[in-house]
Structure formats: C-alpha cells, structure tokens
Amino acid sequence: MKNYISKFSKVLLTASVLALGACTDYLDKAPGSDIDENEPYKNFRNFQGFVEELYSAIPKVVGNEYHCSWNLGEDEYWEPSDTRPLAYFIDQGNYRPVVDGGTFIYGFPKPDDGDPSGTERTKKGNIWKLSWYSIRKANIGLANLDKLTDATAEERDIIKGQLLFFRGWNHYMIMQYWGGLPYIDHVLPSGETPKLPRLNYQETAKLAAADLEAAARLLPVDWDQTAAGRPTIGNNNFRANKIMALAFAGKTLLWAGSPLMNYESTGSKSYNAELCKQGAELLGEALNLAESTGRYELAPFSQWSDLFYYADRGTRIPGLKEAILIHNNTDILGASMWNQRNDYFCPLVISSGVKVQPTANYVMNYGMQNGLPIKSWAEADSESGYDPTHPWKNRDPRFYKDIAYDGVQVVKDDQGTAKEEVKYASLFSTGAHRTSNALKSNLTGFIETKWIPQMTKVIGTYNEYELCMSVSFMRLADVYLLYAEAAAQGYGSPSSKAQSFGMTAVDAVNKVRARAGVDPVAAKYSSSLDSFMSELRRERAVELAFEGHRFHDLRRWLLLTERPYTYKTRLEFDRGAGMDYKNPSEARVVNLREEVILERKLDDRHYWFPMPTADVNIYPEFGQNPGW
C-alpha cells in the first residue's frame, strides 16, 4: 500500500502548497510547484494512490478516544448511570442527538458529534460524512478514467472496479440507517444546490447492487495473484475483490427485498421474492467462488476467538481467511485497548470503564448442542433437553466461547493471590460480581467474552494485556446465512437453492452450525418457510452475536417494535450446593427467573434514523424520514 500512496502523497502536498500560495505572484512560485491536473490519474500507481483514500474512509467502529457502542438491538445492556453510549439513546427512542450533534455520544455511527477539532472519532467514526465524501471521490475517479493512459487492461479494470465498488458500497452503508436516497452517480457541481429527489429504498438498492455487480466483473478474486497486486503482495487481504463485491451486491438486494424495505418501497410488509431471488444468485456465486478457490474459508472452531481479537500478539489483524471486509483498522492496537477491554470486563477485575453486558433474553438464543432452541429460561423442555436447574449444560458450543456465566474462571491467577470470587465469575444474584460495586455491578448475570480474552493476566491489582480487536462488516459465515435467507424467500422453500450454488437454504445454515459442532436444523424447522425462518433468525443471532448485525436484522424483519424484541432482561438465581469450578457447566442452579430491566418504547418512526436537519434543509426534494 505504501508504494501506491507515496507518489500520490507528494502530489497532494504540492497541490496544498499551490492552493495556499494562490494569491501570490506567479513568478514567486517555487519551480515545480505547478502540476498537471492529469497527474493523479495518468498511470496505475498514481491512480491507485488516489483510490487508497477510499479505504482510509471506511468507517472505524472501535476507537481509542471513546467507548464504542455499536450493538443497538436488544443484545446488550449498558450501565444505566452513564447516558452517553449510543445504545442508551436508541433504547430511549431518542435518535435525534445521534444525527444532529451537540451531544457527545459514545458510539457508531455519528453524522456529527459536535466536535469541531477533527479528532479521530469525527474523522473515522462518521458514516454519514465519510460515505458521502467517498461517493463523490469515487465519481471523480470514474469521471477521470479516460486519463489513465499508462496502464494495462488489468490495471484499468482494477481501478474502475474499486471505484464502482466504493460508490455502491457507500450508498449501501448510508441506506442501512436512513433508507432510500438520491443515487449520486456523477460529480455534482460544487457551486450548485442539488435538486435530486430521494428514491425509495428498492430503487436506490438496485442502483447500488448494479454498481457492486459491475465491480465484481472487473475485480480479481485475489489481488496477490495479479501483476497489479504484486507490489503490495501480502497486504491485499481487504482490498475490494470479486467475491466481496458479489457478496455485498447480493446482500444489498436481500436487504431491499426484506419486509421493512419492501414496505417502504411498495407498501407490502412481506418479502419481495424477486429481489431475494436475485440476491440469492449473487450470494451463491460468491460462495461458489469462495469454495472453489479457497480465497475465503470458515475458520476452525478452535480458532474462533482469532476471528475477533488477538491478545498479546502485537498489531496482527484478526479475521483469518473468514473476514471479508473489516472496519477501518487505523491504530488497531491502541484503539482496542483501555475503553474496550475495560467496558466488557467485570468490575471486580477492572473497575473503570462504562460497563456493558449481554442481556439474558439475547443469551437465550444460544440453544442446545443438539440444535434445538430454548423456549424459556425457567421451564424444562424434554424435547431439547434444557433443564433450568442446570441451565449451562449441553449448550451450543458458541455459548461457551461468547459468554462467561456463573462459575467460569475469568482471571488467570498466575501469582495465586486472587480471591475465589474474583478468579471465578460469581454471577448469581448475591454474588460478588453482582453486588460488589453498586455503580458498575453486573446487571444481567452474564459477561460478554466474544471481544475480550476470557482468561486474563493479573499483575498485582491491575489487569494488563494487549488487545487487538477487529469488527467485520462481512465475514464468510454471514454470507452463508444471507444466502440461506435469500434462497428460501426467493425460491419459496427451505429446500430451495440458487442456480449459482449447489446448497439448499437448510444446507447453508447447517454448514455454519457444523463448524461450531451444533446439530443440523431439525426436520420440524425445515418443513415450512415460517418455521425455517424462526431458526434462521436465531442462527443469525448466535453466529453473529455482538458484531453489529442485530439492530439491522430486527429492523428489516419489522421486529424492532415488537415484543419480546423490545425487552432487555436479566437472569436472577441462587447458586446450588456443590459448585465445581473445573466443570461450571454442570453447576446446579435454584430459583432461576428472568426479569425485565427495560422495555424500549419504540414506534414506526424508529425503523429509520432521522436525516440530519442541516442536510434536509439544503433543498426540499431531499426530504425527512417519516415521524422526524
């Protein structure tokens, strides 16, 4: 990447000097201060330097300047004494400060956080501004493609493919939160007020998907296997490629065909089968390429945590060969430290931070290893084998990876000085983790360990380890599940499959489950589309837990305002006799009950974020979202 950027950086620097000295006499200019306007585009190296800024403008989810709240469904509960996390505003139905600024908010996205200083969070955590900027830059590049004369056919295709990818992808990123938009496919004159009306969601999505599919036809599967990618070989993993573009094109169409988007566009609250079918074909093509080339692979379950974080392994980026596109990894080590590990870990080990825990109702999505769901925390179920007196036993193996429950060792006590209640999670109702710190005690009965090491080092009384986190906008398991949904809804049955891929919808879900050692979808859940969707929704909740997908899923399924999805709950229970810390999953529990902490009072307007007031007022054709 450095090779591509170096020369273009010099061009930018020269241009900046020229602009600053524009009022001086021409004869006073330093020799060489004038540059040809074609310079950034004349060859592949220069043009790729121009394109590199689009990668730099990918939003940053995890940042070291703030506490990062990006799970906005019913999945997490932040300590109620701190009202700054983005999830707090979503829970209260108060979306306005998120987009109009004036309030310092911990989270992602933020069109404006009222901070004029140009800090990292303003520059890198701002979906609205970054996406519109990137769309304009992509259009400028496409408008100047004819100036790329010193390049091979492969190099021209790669440049055009990346520009089309970022134009489509950035429209998709904004649409997720704000709905249909004007689709900007040309360079808008800077001195004129635009008059482009907003399209509905499906109209916008079709144009974005067309750009993404066109990009896929131009981009390689693997940059390392191209002459153009050879100068940066080994550093091309997250560059736009054919599989990435196909997968996002398919996802864009599935989103457009989902109930919320179909309702916004046509007035029907059902799926749009034709859009789902088109999405299934593109997603199937992406999976077919992934499997046939080995470019992307599901990671072994033994390396589950390597998809999300590394501890004490320097700046190595997590994700393995499963991550397809990750968030902006600027200062990835520093951004993952301090607030991130402090927020997730228990207050008995780290008392600082704004504490966040998984909700009990969300954790219930983690069913049994036999693949069957849990219907209630408090009721035994002979079919699944769930027993409320042993609620941690025989659970989906991902439960043990993502969640620390009562009795689990959470501190690696190298010095042998940690108290038992610190070393092992004491999460029963009167346990130390629930009662020792009135302000920051654990409120739900669970600790989230998907993003932090469950086993930590303790040096004296201070917890210390290097944490390197990476949030994926898309990973391969997500593509299998997107395909399953699109194929089932597009072709009308869980046993359906796209023409582009050999798996049925049920096969794709089972592929993801098999990696984790979970039994296949039971026959009773694959006999009809409705029953299959209940398991697919649960599978997405478990496989993609705490990765930022849940809020979008609940919205597009038109479930955000419906009970029980409006609830956030905790688990209350007493610890039974005979706790064996070597086998906490066998622990006996008594008086188990689920209690509501919060019910979100949301209505139809909360399915979309409000448009920033300043931008809506630029011209009347842009329009505000309903209810805002």
C-alpha positions in Angstrom: 0.0 0.0 0.0 2.9 2.4 0.8 4.2 2.1 -2.7 0.9 3.2 -4.1 0.5 6.1 -1.7 3.9 7.6 -1.7 3.8 9.4 -5.1 0.2 10.5 -4.7 1.1 11.9 -1.3 3.6 14.2 -3.0 1.0 15.3 -5.5 -1.4 16.2 -2.6 1.3 18.1 -0.8 2.3 20.0 -3.9 -1.4 20.8 -4.5 -1.8 22.1 -1.0 1.2 24.4 -1.3 -0.2 25.7 -4.6 -3.5 26.4 -3.1 -2.0 28.3 -0.1 0.1 30.4 -2.4 -2.6 31.2 -5.0 -2.7 34.9 -4.1 1.0 35.4 -4.7 2.5 36.4 -8.0 3.1 33.6 -10.4 6.8 34.4 -10.7 7.2 34.0 -6.9 6.2 30.3 -7.1 8.8 27.7 -6.5 10.0 25.7 -9.5 7.9 22.5 -9.9 5.0 23.8 -7.8 2.6 23.6 -10.7 1.4 20.1 -11.5 -0.6 18.7 -14.4 -4.2 18.1 -13.5 -3.9 14.7 -15.1 -1.0 13.7 -12.7 -3.1 11.7 -10.2 -4.7 9.6 -13.0 -2.0 9.1 -15.6 -0.8 5.7 -14.5 -1.8 2.8 -12.3 0.5 3.7 -9.4 -0.8 7.3 -9.2 -4.4 6.4 -9.7 -4.2 3.6 -7.1 -2.8 6.3 -4.7 -6.0 8.3 -5.4 -8.1 5.2 -4.7 -6.3 4.4 -1.4 -8.1 7.2 0.3 -11.4 5.3 -0.2 -10.0 2.5 2.0 -8.9 5.1 4.6 -12.5 6.4 4.6 -14.0 3.0 5.6 -15.7 3.8 8.9 -14.0 2.9 12.2 -16.2 1.0 14.7 -13.6 0.6 17.5 -11.8 3.8 18.6 -9.5 4.6 21.5 -11.0 8.0 22.1 -14.4 6.8 23.2 -16.4 3.9 24.4 -17.8 2.1 21.4 -21.5 1.2 21.4 -22.3 -0.5 18.1 -24.8 -3.2 19.2 -28.1 -1.4 19.1 -30.6 -4.2 19.2 -31.8 -6.0 22.4 -28.4 -7.7 22.6 -26.5 -5.6 25.2 -27.3 -3.5 28.2 -25.0 -0.6 29.3 -24.8 0.6 32.8 -27.7 3.0 33.3 -25.8 5.5 35.3 -23.9 6.6 32.1 -26.2 8.2 29.4 -23.6 8.7 26.7 -23.4 5.4 24.9 -25.3 5.3 21.6 -27.3 2.3 22.8 -28.7 4.4 25.5 -30.2 6.9 23.0 -31.6 4.1 20.9 -33.2 2.4 24.0 -34.8 5.7 24.8 -36.1 6.2 21.2 -34.1 9.5 21.1 -32.4 9.2 17.7 -32.1 12.9 17.1 -28.9 13.6 19.1 -27.2 10.9 17.1 -27.5 12.8 13.9 -27.7 16.4 14.8 -24.7 16.6 17.1 -24.4 18.9 20.1 -24.2 15.9 22.5 -21.1 13.8 23.0 -22.2 10.3 22.2 -20.1 7.1 22.5 -20.8 5.0 19.5 -21.1 4.4 15.9 -22.4 5.8 13.5 -22.4 9.5 14.2 -23.1 12.0 11.4 -21.9 14.7 13.8 -20.7 14.6 17.4 -20.4 18.3 17.9 -16.6 18.1 18.0 -15.1 20.6 15.6 -11.5 19.6 16.4 -11.2 17.0 13.7 -10.2 14.2 16.1 -10.2 10.5 15.2 -13.8 9.9 16.2 -15.0 12.8 14.0 -13.0 11.7 11.0 -13.2 7.9 11.3 -16.5 7.1 13.1 -18.8 9.1 10.9 -20.7 7.0 8.4 -22.8 9.9 7.0 -19.9 12.2 6.2 -17.4 9.5 5.2 -19.8 7.8 2.9 -20.9 11.0 1.0 -17.3 12.0 0.7 -16.3 8.6 -0.6 -19.2 8.6 -3.2 -18.0 12.0 -4.5 -14.4 10.8 -4.7 -15.4 7.6 -6.5 -17.4 9.7 -9.0 -14.4 12.0 -9.6 -12.2 8.9 -10.2 -14.8 7.4 -12.7 -15.0 10.8 -14.5 -11.2 10.8 -15.0 -10.8 7.2 -16.1 -10.0 8.3 -19.7 -6.9 9.9 -18.3 -5.5 6.5 -17.3 -3.4 6.0 -20.4 -0.3 4.4 -19.0 -1.9 1.1 -17.7 -2.6 -2.4 -18.8 -6.1 -3.7 -19.3 -5.9 -5.5 -16.0 -4.9 -2.3 -14.2 -7.7 -0.3 -15.8 -10.2 -2.9 -14.8 -9.0 -2.9 -11.2 -9.1 0.8 -10.9 -12.7 1.0 -12.3 -13.8 -1.9 -10.3 -12.7 -0.4 -7.0 -14.4 2.9 -7.8 -17.6 1.2 -8.7 -17.4 -0.9 -5.5 -17.0 2.0 -3.2 -19.7 4.0 -4.9 -22.2 1.2 -4.4 -20.9 0.1 -1.0 -21.1 3.6 0.5 -24.6 4.1 -0.7 -25.5 0.8 0.9 -23.8 1.9 4.2 -26.0 5.0 4.4 -29.1 3.2 3.3 -28.9 0.8 6.2 -29.7 3.6 8.6 -31.5 6.2 6.6 -33.4 4.4 3.9 -33.8 5.4 0.2 -31.5 8.2 -1.1 -30.7 10.2 -4.2 -28.3 7.9 -6.0 -25.3 10.0 -6.9 -23.6 8.5 -10.0 -21.9 11.6 -11.3 -19.8 14.6 -10.0 -22.2 17.2 -8.6 -21.1 20.8 -9.4 -19.7 22.2 -6.2 -21.2 25.6 -6.7 -24.8 24.5 -7.3 -27.5 23.3 -4.9 -28.5 19.8 -5.9 -32.1 19.1 -6.8 -32.0 15.3 -6.8 -35.1 13.8 -5.2 -34.8 10.8 -2.8 -35.5 7.4 -4.4 -37.3 4.7 -2.4 -35.2 2.0 -0.8 -35.5 -0.5 -3.6 -34.8 2.0 -6.4 -31.6 3.0 -4.6 -30.6 -0.5 -3.7 -30.9 -1.7 -7.3 -28.5 1.0 -8.5 -26.1 0.2 -5.7 -26.3 -3.5 -6.4 -25.7 -2.8 -10.2 -22.5 -0.9 -9.3 -21.4 -3.7 -7.0 -22.1 -6.4 -9.6 -20.3 -4.4 -12.3 -17.3 -4.0 -9.9 -17.3 -7.8 -9.5 -17.0 -8.4 -13.2 -13.8 -6.2 -13.2 -12.1 -7.2 -10.0 -9.9 -10.2 -9.3 -10.7 -12.9 -6.8 -7.2 -12.5 -5.3 -5.0 -9.4 -5.7 -1.9 -11.4 -4.8 -2.4 -13.4 -8.0 -2.3 -10.4 -10.3 0.5 -8.3 -11.7 -1.1 -5.2 -10.4 -1.2 -6.5 -6.9 2.4 -7.8 -6.9 4.0 -4.6 -5.4 1.8 -4.9 -2.3 1.7 -8.7 -2.1 0.8 -9.9 1.3 -1.0 -6.6 2.1 -4.0 -7.0 -0.2 -6.3 -9.1 2.0 -9.0 -6.5 2.5 -8.9 -4.8 -0.9 -12.1 -4.9 -2.9 -12.3 -8.1 -4.9 -14.7 -10.1 -6.9 -16.2 -12.2 -4.1 -16.5 -9.2 -1.8 -18.4 -7.2 -4.5 -20.7 -10.1 -5.3 -21.5 -10.7 -1.7 -22.3 -7.1 -1.0 -24.4 -6.9 -4.2 -26.4 -9.9 -3.0 -26.8 -8.6 0.5 -28.0 -5.2 -0.9 -30.7 -7.0 -2.9 -31.7 -9.2 0.0 -32.0 -6.1 2.3 -34.1 -4.4 -0.4 -36.4 -7.5 -0.6 -36.8 -7.7 3.2 -40.1 -6.7 4.9 -39.1 -3.2 6.1 -37.6 -2.1 2.8 -40.4 -3.7 0.8 -42.9 -1.9 2.9 -41.1 1.4 2.5 -41.0 0.9 -1.3 -44.3 -0.8 -2.1 -46.5 -0.8 1.0 -46.3 -4.6 1.4 -44.8 -6.0 4.7 -43.9 -9.3 3.1 -40.6 -10.3 1.4 -40.1 -9.3 -2.2 -39.4 -12.7 -3.7 -37.9 -11.4 -7.0 -35.3 -9.3 -5.2 -34.5 -12.1 -2.8 -34.0 -14.5 -5.8 -31.6 -12.0 -7.5 -29.8 -11.7 -4.2 -29.5 -15.4 -3.8 -27.9 -15.8 -7.2 -25.2 -13.3 -6.4 -24.6 -14.6 -2.9 -24.5 -18.1 -4.4 -21.9 -17.1 -7.0 -19.8 -15.5 -4.2 -19.9 -18.7 -2.2 -19.2 -20.9 -5.2 -16.1 -18.8 -5.9 -15.0 -18.9 -2.3 -15.3 -22.6 -2.1 -13.7 -23.4 -5.4 -10.7 -21.0 -5.0 -10.2 -21.2 -1.2 -9.9 -17.4 -1.1 -12.2 -17.4 1.9 -12.8 -20.2 4.4 -14.7 -20.8 7.6 -12.2 -20.7 10.4 -11.8 -23.9 12.5 -13.8 -23.5 15.7 -10.7 -24.0 17.7 -9.6 -20.6 16.3 -13.0 -18.9 17.0 -11.5 -16.0 19.0 -9.0 -15.3 16.3 -11.9 -14.0 14.2 -12.5 -11.2 16.7 -9.4 -10.4 18.7 -5.8 -11.2 19.5 -4.3 -10.8 22.9 -0.6 -10.1 23.4 0.1 -10.7 19.7 1.1 -7.1 18.7 -0.8 -5.5 15.8 -1.7 -8.6 13.9 -5.2 -8.2 12.5 -7.8 -10.8 13.5 -10.1 -12.3 11.0 -8.1 -15.2 9.4 -9.4 -16.2 6.0 -13.0 -15.7 7.0 -13.2 -11.9 7.3 -14.2 -10.4 4.0 -14.2 -6.7 4.9 -13.3 -5.2 8.3 -13.7 -1.8 9.8 -11.0 0.8 9.5 -8.0 -0.6 11.3 -6.2 2.7 11.9 -4.2 2.4 15.2 -5.9 -1.0 15.7 -3.9 -1.9 18.8 -4.3 1.4 20.6 -8.0 1.6 19.6 -8.7 -1.8 21.1 -7.1 -1.1 24.5 -8.4 0.7 27.6 -12.0 1.5 27.0 -12.8 -1.6 25.0 -11.4 -4.2 27.4 -12.4 -2.1 30.5 -16.1 -1.9 29.3 -16.5 -5.6 28.7 -14.7 -7.0 31.7 -16.1 -7.5 35.2 -15.8 -4.6 37.7 -14.0 -6.8 40.3 -11.1 -7.0 37.9 -11.3 -3.6 36.2 -13.4 -1.0 38.0 -13.1 1.7 35.3 -15.0 1.9 32.0 -18.7 2.0 31.1 -19.8 -1.5 31.8 -21.8 -3.4 29.2 -23.2 -6.9 29.4 -25.2 -9.3 27.2 -28.9 -9.4 28.0 -30.4 -12.6 29.3 -33.1 -12.6 26.7 -30.5 -12.4 23.9 -28.3 -15.1 25.5 -31.4 -17.4 25.4 -30.9 -17.6 21.6 -27.9 -19.8 22.3 -29.8 -23.1 22.3 -28.7 -26.6 22.9 -25.8 -28.5 21.2 -28.5 -30.8 19.6 -29.5 -27.7 17.6 -32.9 -27.2 19.3 -33.9 -23.8 20.8 -34.6 -23.0 24.4 -38.2 -21.8 24.9 -37.9 -20.3 28.3 -35.2 -19.9 30.9 -37.4 -21.1 33.7 -39.2 -24.0 32.1 -37.8 -27.5 31.5 -38.1 -28.8 27.9 -38.0 -32.5 27.4 -37.6 -32.2 23.6 -34.4 -30.0 23.7 -33.2 -31.4 27.0 -32.9 -28.0 28.6 -33.1 -28.1 32.4 -33.5 -24.8 34.4 -31.7 -26.4 37.3 -28.6 -26.9 35.1 -29.0 -24.1 32.6 -25.4 -24.1 31.4 -25.3 -27.7 30.5 -25.1 -29.1 26.9 -25.5 -25.7 25.3 -24.5 -24.6 21.8 -20.6 -24.5 21.9 -20.7 -20.9 20.8 -22.3 -20.1 24.2 -19.1 -21.2 26.0 -17.0 -19.1 23.6 -19.0 -15.9 23.7 -20.4 -15.8 27.3 -19.0 -16.2 30.8 -21.6 -17.5 33.2 -21.6 -18.3 36.9 -18.5 -20.3 38.0 -16.4 -19.7 34.9 -12.8 -18.8 35.5 -12.3 -15.3 34.3 -8.9 -14.5 35.8 -5.7 -16.4 35.2 -4.2 -16.3 38.6 -0.5 -16.7 37.9 0.5 -15.4 41.3 -2.1 -17.3 43.3 -3.3 -14.2 45.0 -6.7 -13.7 43.5 -9.7 -14.3 45.7 -12.1 -17.0 44.7 -14.9 -14.5 44.0 -12.5 -12.6 41.6 -11.0 -15.6 39.9 -14.3 -17.2 39.1 -17.4 -15.3 37.9 -19.8 -15.0 40.8 -22.9 -14.1 38.8 -25.7 -15.5 41.0 -28.0 -12.9 42.4 -26.0 -12.2 45.6 -22.6 -13.0 44.0 -19.7 -10.5 44.3 -19.8 -9.6 40.6 -23.5 -8.6 41.0 -23.2 -6.7 44.3 -19.6 -5.5 45.0 -19.9 -2.3 43.0 -23.2 -0.5 43.3 -22.4 1.8 40.3 -20.9 -0.8 38.0 -22.1 -4.2 39.1 -23.1 -6.8 36.6 -26.7 -6.3 35.9 -27.7 -9.2 33.7 -26.0 -12.3 35.1 -23.6 -12.8 32.1 -20.2 -11.4 30.9 -19.6 -10.9 27.2 -16.3 -12.6 26.2 -16.6 -12.5 22.4 -14.4 -9.4 22.2 -12.0 -10.0 25.1 -9.9 -12.9 26.5 -11.9 -14.9 29.0 -8.6 -15.8 30.7 -6.6 -12.7 31.7 -3.4 -11.9 33.4 -3.3 -10.0 36.7 -0.3 -8.0 37.7 -0.8 -7.1 41.3 -4.3 -5.5 41.3 -4.1 -4.2 37.7 -5.3 -6.1 34.7 -2.9 -5.9 31.8 -2.8 -7.4 28.3 -2.6 -6.1 24.8 -5.9 -6.4 23.0 -6.3 -6.1 19.2 -10.0 -6.1 18.1 -11.4 -6.2 14.6 -15.1 -5.9 13.7 -16.1 -7.4 10.3 -18.6 -5.7 8.2 -18.9 -9.1 6.5 -17.4 -12.5 7.1 -18.0 -15.8 5.3 -20.4 -17.2 7.8 -22.6 -14.2 7.3 -22.7 -14.8 3.5 -23.9 -18.4 4.1 -26.7 -17.2 6.3 -27.6 -14.4 3.9 -27.7 -16.9 1.1 -29.9 -19.2 3.1 -32.4 -16.5 3.7 -32.4 -15.2 0.2 -32.7 -18.6 -1.4 -35.6 -19.7 0.9 -37.5 -16.4 0.5 -36.7 -16.1 -3.2 -37.5 -19.6 -4.3 -40.1 -20.3 -1.6 -38.8 -23.2 0.4 -36.0 -24.1 2.9 -35.1 -26.9 0.4 -34.6 -24.3 -2.4 -31.3 -23.4 -3.8 -30.0 -20.9 -6.3 -28.9 -21.9 -9.8 -25.4 -20.4 -9.0 -24.7 -22.6 -5.9 -25.4 -26.2 -5.0 -26.5 -25.8 -1.4 -30.1 -25.5 -0.3 -31.1 -22.9 2.3 -31.0 -25.5 5.0 -27.6 -26.8 3.8 -26.1 -23.4 4.2 -27.4 -23.0 7.8 -26.1 -26.5 8.6 -22.7 -25.6 7.1 -22.3 -22.8 9.7 -23.6 -24.9 12.5 -21.3 -27.8 11.7 -18.3 -25.6 12.2 -19.4 -25.0 15.8 -20.3 -28.6 16.4 -24.0 -27.9 16.6 -26.5 -30.5 15.2 -28.4 -29.7 11.9 -31.7 -27.9 11.7 -34.3 -30.3 13.0 -36.9 -31.6 10.5 -39.7 -29.7 12.2 -38.0 -26.4 11.4 -37.3 -27.2 7.8 -40.8 -28.3 6.8 -42.1 -24.8 6.1 -40.8 -21.4 5.3 -42.2 -19.8 8.6 -40.7 -22.5 10.8 -37.3 -22.3 9.0 -37.2 -18.5 9.4 -37.6 -18.8 13.1 -34.4 -20.9 13.2 -32.6 -18.8 10.7 -33.3 -15.7 12.8 -32.0 -17.5 15.8 -28.9 -18.7 14.0 -28.0 -15.2 12.9 -28.4 -14.0 16.5 -26.0 -16.7 17.7 -23.4 -16.8 15.0 -23.2 -13.0 14.5 -23.8 -12.1 18.1 -22.4 -8.7 19.2 -21.0 -7.9 15.7 -23.4 -5.1 14.9 -25.9 -7.0 12.8 -28.8 -7.5 15.2 -30.2 -3.9 15.0 -30.4 -4.1 11.2 -31.9 -7.6 11.3 -34.6 -6.6 13.7 -35.4 -3.6 11.7 -35.5 -5.2 8.3 -37.7 -8.1 9.7 -40.1 -5.4 11.2 -39.5 -6.8 14.6 -37.8 -3.8 16.3 -41.0 -2.6 17.8 -42.5 -6.0 18.6 -42.4 -7.9 21.9 -40.3 -9.7 23.1 -37.7 -7.9 21.0 -38.3 -4.7 22.8 -37.3 -6.2 26.2 -33.9 -6.3 27.9 -33.8 -8.8 30.7 -31.5 -10.2 33.5 -31.3 -13.6 35.0 -31.7 -13.9 38.8 -30.9 -17.2 40.5 -29.2 -18.7 43.5 -26.1 -20.9 43.3 -26.9 -24.5 44.3 -24.6 -26.6 46.5 -21.5 -28.3 45.2 -20.1 -25.8 42.7 -17.2 -27.5 40.8 -15.1 -24.7 39.3 -13.4 -27.2 37.0 -16.8 -28.1 35.5 -19.0 -25.0 35.9 -21.4 -26.1 33.1 -22.6 -28.9 35.5 -23.4 -26.4 38.2 -26.8 -26.6 39.9 -29.0 -23.5 40.0 -32.1 -22.8 42.1 -34.8 -20.2 42.0 -34.0 -19.3 38.4 -36.1 -16.5 37.0 -35.9 -13.9 34.2 -36.8 -10.3 35.0 -37.3 -7.3 32.7 -34.7 -4.5 33.1 -36.0 -2.3 30.3 -38.7 -2.2 27.7 -37.9 0.0 24.8 -40.8 2.3 23.8 -40.3 2.4 20.0 -42.7 3.1 17.2 -42.7 3.0 13.4 -40.5 6.1 13.1 -37.7 4.3 14.9 -37.1 2.0 12.0 -35.1 4.7 10.3 -32.7 7.3 11.6 -33.7 10.9 11.0 -31.8 12.8 8.4 -29.5 15.5 9.7 -31.6 18.7 9.9 -28.9 20.8 8.2 -28.7 18.5 5.2 -32.5 18.1 4.9 -32.8 21.9 4.7 -30.4 22.2 1.8 -33.3 21.6 -0.7 -36.9 20.4 -0.2 -36.6 17.5 -2.6 -34.3 15.7 -0.2 -37.0 15.1 2.4 -37.0 14.0 6.0 -37.9 10.5 7.2 -41.5 9.9 8.5 -42.1 11.0 12.0 -38.9 13.1 12.4 
